[in-house]
Amino acid sequence: MTEALLRVSALRVRSRDAALVDGIDFEVAAGERLGLIGESGSGKSLTSLAITALLPDGLRATGSVRLAGVETVGADEQSVRPLRGPAAGVVFQEPLTALDPLMRVGRQIAEPIRRHLGLRGSALDRAVAEALDEVRLGEQRFARAFPHELSGGQRQRVAIAIALAARPRLLIADEPTTALDVTVQSEVLDLLDRLVAERDMGLLFVSHDLAVVSRMTDRVLVLQRGAVVEEGAVRQILRAPQHPYTAQLVAHARVLDAALDGSGPTDVEGRR
């Protein structure tokens, strides 16, 4: 049996006083797209941070997370660092805080390519240019720009290029479009969808937005107060949610869709 790209078993994340993630289990295989959805405080982002051992100080993970076959829970930084990039790339919610404000974009993309793929000189320059072209920022001026000189959508494209620079097998996207307006959000989602498909990557997509999760994933885990309350195929959960909390999310997504469109509610398949 092929080893899953990511296998999470009985994952718990605790602060000193409380359990913030309480016994989560799931797997992501190559080419599979899994969504984690829940409101703020549900534990979805803490789960994504625990996978790559990036939890904030004061929080502790227990259980098991095997990323590309390597256990990351309890592992030291020296063991986990080589996995960030080749095994899993991460796209965070706010690219302006994820990017180095004092470093030009081209150099930031070059760093993981140099570190993990070992490219230097003209080969490295070509790889950076290809990475920017892949996210539709192929003009040379983008490589020379600083993050503050770019729009929010352009910065998120740069963040995606960095996350994919070391050719990861798994992409973790944690609320990657929340800070963007609706038009730019759609463009970034289209970009992620295309790149994940072209590279046959696994995708772990974290969001509070059921409509976005249903667009990007095939299977979903619904989290409430740190625990999974429902899981299954996206379409099945949209058609017939079993848990009251999931039903609330589905109802909210339908109302929001109707409000944004202005032409009445839709059913779960998008028909009017």
C-alpha positions in Angstrom: 0.0 0.0 0.0 1.3 3.4 -1.0 2.2 5.7 1.9 -0.1 8.7 2.1 1.5 12.1 1.6 0.0 13.1 5.0 -1.4 10.9 7.7 -2.8 12.5 10.9 -3.8 10.3 13.8 -5.4 11.3 17.1 -3.9 14.8 16.7 -4.4 17.1 19.7 -3.2 20.6 20.3 -3.3 22.0 23.8 -2.6 25.3 25.5 -1.9 25.2 29.2 -5.6 25.4 30.0 -7.5 23.8 27.2 -7.6 21.4 24.3 -7.8 23.4 21.1 -7.7 20.5 18.7 -9.2 17.3 20.1 -8.3 14.0 18.4 -8.4 14.6 14.6 -7.7 11.8 12.1 -7.4 12.1 8.3 -5.1 11.3 5.4 -4.3 13.0 2.1 -2.9 11.0 -0.8 -1.3 12.2 -4.1 -3.9 14.0 -6.2 -6.5 14.1 -3.4 -8.1 17.3 -2.2 -9.3 17.6 1.3 -11.0 20.6 2.9 -10.9 21.6 6.6 -13.8 23.9 7.3 -15.1 25.6 10.5 -15.6 29.0 12.0 -12.9 31.0 13.7 -11.6 29.0 16.7 -12.6 25.6 15.4 -9.0 24.4 15.3 -8.6 24.2 11.5 -5.6 26.6 11.2 -3.9 25.1 14.3 -4.2 21.7 12.6 -2.4 23.0 9.5 0.3 24.6 11.7 0.8 21.4 13.7 1.4 19.4 10.5 4.6 21.4 9.7 5.5 22.0 13.4 4.9 25.7 13.2 2.6 26.0 16.3 3.0 29.2 18.3 4.9 29.1 21.6 2.7 27.9 24.4 0.9 25.3 22.3 1.8 21.6 22.3 0.8 18.9 19.8 0.4 15.2 20.7 -0.7 12.2 18.6 0.9 11.6 15.3 1.5 13.5 12.1 3.4 11.6 9.4 4.4 13.9 6.5 6.0 12.1 3.6 6.5 9.2 6.1 8.3 11.3 8.7 6.8 11.9 12.1 6.6 15.7 12.9 4.9 15.6 16.3 7.7 15.9 18.9 10.4 16.2 16.2 13.1 18.8 16.5 13.4 21.7 14.1 16.4 20.1 12.3 14.2 17.1 11.4 11.2 19.0 10.2 12.9 21.9 8.3 13.8 19.8 5.3 10.2 18.8 4.9 9.0 22.4 4.5 9.2 22.8 0.8 9.8 19.4 -0.8 7.2 17.5 1.2 4.7 20.3 1.9 4.4 23.9 0.7 2.3 26.2 2.7 0.3 29.3 1.5 -0.9 31.5 4.4 -3.8 33.9 4.6 -2.0 37.2 4.6 1.0 37.3 2.1 2.2 40.7 3.3 3.1 39.2 6.7 4.4 35.9 5.2 6.8 37.7 2.8 10.0 39.5 3.8 9.3 43.2 3.3 13.0 44.0 2.9 13.8 41.3 0.2 13.0 41.5 -3.5 10.5 39.0 -4.7 12.9 37.1 -7.0 15.3 36.5 -4.2 12.6 35.2 -1.9 11.5 32.6 -4.6 15.2 31.7 -5.2 15.9 30.8 -1.6 13.8 27.5 -1.5 15.0 26.6 -4.9 18.6 27.0 -3.9 18.2 25.3 -0.6 16.2 22.3 -1.7 17.0 21.8 -5.4 20.6 22.9 -5.3 20.4 25.2 -8.3 22.9 28.1 -8.7 23.8 30.8 -11.3 21.9 30.9 -14.5 20.0 27.7 -13.7 18.6 29.3 -10.6 17.7 32.5 -12.5 15.8 30.4 -15.0 14.0 28.5 -12.3 12.9 31.8 -10.6 11.6 33.2 -13.9 9.7 29.9 -14.6 8.2 30.1 -11.1 6.9 33.6 -11.6 5.7 32.8 -15.1 3.7 29.9 -13.7 1.8 32.2 -11.4 1.2 34.7 -14.2 3.9 37.2 -13.0 6.3 36.6 -15.8 7.4 40.2 -16.4 11.0 40.8 -15.2 9.8 43.8 -13.1 8.1 41.5 -10.6 11.3 39.7 -9.7 12.9 43.0 -8.8 9.9 44.3 -6.9 9.5 44.5 -3.1 6.3 43.0 -1.6 4.9 46.5 -0.7 5.1 47.4 -4.4 2.6 44.7 -5.4 -1.1 44.4 -5.1 -2.7 41.9 -2.6 -3.4 39.5 -5.4 0.1 39.8 -6.8 1.6 39.2 -3.4 -0.5 36.0 -2.9 0.7 34.8 -6.3 4.3 35.3 -5.1 3.5 33.4 -1.9 2.1 30.5 -4.1 5.3 30.6 -6.2 7.4 30.3 -3.1 5.3 27.5 -1.7 5.6 25.5 -4.9 9.3 26.4 -5.7 10.7 23.2 -4.2 8.2 21.1 -6.1 6.2 19.8 -3.0 4.0 16.8 -3.2 1.4 18.4 -0.9 0.1 21.9 -0.8 -1.4 23.3 2.4 -3.5 26.4 1.7 -4.6 28.1 4.9 -7.4 30.7 4.1 -5.4 31.8 1.1 -8.0 34.1 -0.3 -9.7 35.6 2.7 -7.9 38.9 2.5 -8.6 39.4 -1.2 -11.6 41.0 -2.9 -14.1 38.7 -4.7 -12.6 39.1 -8.2 -9.0 38.6 -7.2 -10.1 35.7 -4.9 -11.6 33.9 -7.9 -8.4 34.4 -10.0 -6.2 33.0 -7.2 -8.5 30.0 -6.7 -8.4 29.3 -10.4 -4.6 29.5 -10.3 -4.3 27.1 -7.3 -6.8 24.7 -9.0 -4.7 24.6 -12.2 -1.4 24.2 -10.5 -2.5 21.4 -8.2 -4.1 19.5 -11.1 -1.0 20.0 -13.4 1.4 18.7 -10.7 -0.9 16.0 -9.3 -0.3 17.3 -5.8 -2.3 16.5 -2.7 -4.2 19.6 -1.4 -5.2 20.4 2.2 -7.4 23.5 1.9 -8.4 25.3 5.1 -11.2 27.8 5.1 -14.3 29.1 6.9 -16.0 29.4 3.5 -18.0 26.4 2.4 -18.5 27.7 -1.1 -14.8 28.0 -1.6 -14.1 24.6 -0.1 -16.7 23.0 -2.3 -15.0 24.6 -5.3 -11.5 23.4 -4.4 -11.9 20.0 -2.7 -13.5 16.6 -3.1 -13.8 15.6 0.5 -14.3 17.7 3.6 -13.9 17.5 7.4 -16.1 19.9 9.4 -14.6 21.1 12.6 -16.3 22.6 15.6 -14.6 23.5 18.8 -11.5 21.5 17.9 -13.3 18.3 17.0 -14.5 16.7 13.7 -18.4 16.7 13.7 -18.9 15.5 10.1 -16.8 14.3 7.2 -17.4 13.0 3.7 -17.6 13.8 0.1 -18.3 17.5 -0.5 -21.3 17.0 -2.7 -22.9 14.6 -0.2 -22.4 16.9 2.7 -23.9 19.8 0.6 -26.9 17.8 -0.3 -27.6 16.2 3.0 -25.6 17.6 6.0 -26.1 15.3 9.0 -24.8 17.5 11.9 -26.7 20.7 12.9 -23.5 22.8 12.7 -22.8 21.6 9.1 -26.4 22.4 8.2 -25.9 25.9 9.4 -22.8 26.3 7.3 -24.7 25.0 4.2 -27.6 27.3 4.8 -25.2 30.3 5.3 -23.4 29.5 2.0 -26.7 29.4 0.1 -27.9 32.8 1.6 -24.5 34.4 0.9 -24.5 33.1 -2.6 -27.9 34.5 -3.3 -27.0 37.9 -1.7 -23.9 38.3 -3.8 -25.6 37.2 -7.0 -28.7 39.2 -6.4 -31.0 36.9 -8.3 -32.3 34.5 -5.7 -31.1 31.4 -3.9 -29.3 28.5 -5.6 -29.5 24.8 -4.8 -26.4 22.9 -3.9 -25.5 22.2 -7.5 -25.6 26.0 -8.3 -28.9 25.9 -10.2 -31.7 28.5 -9.8 
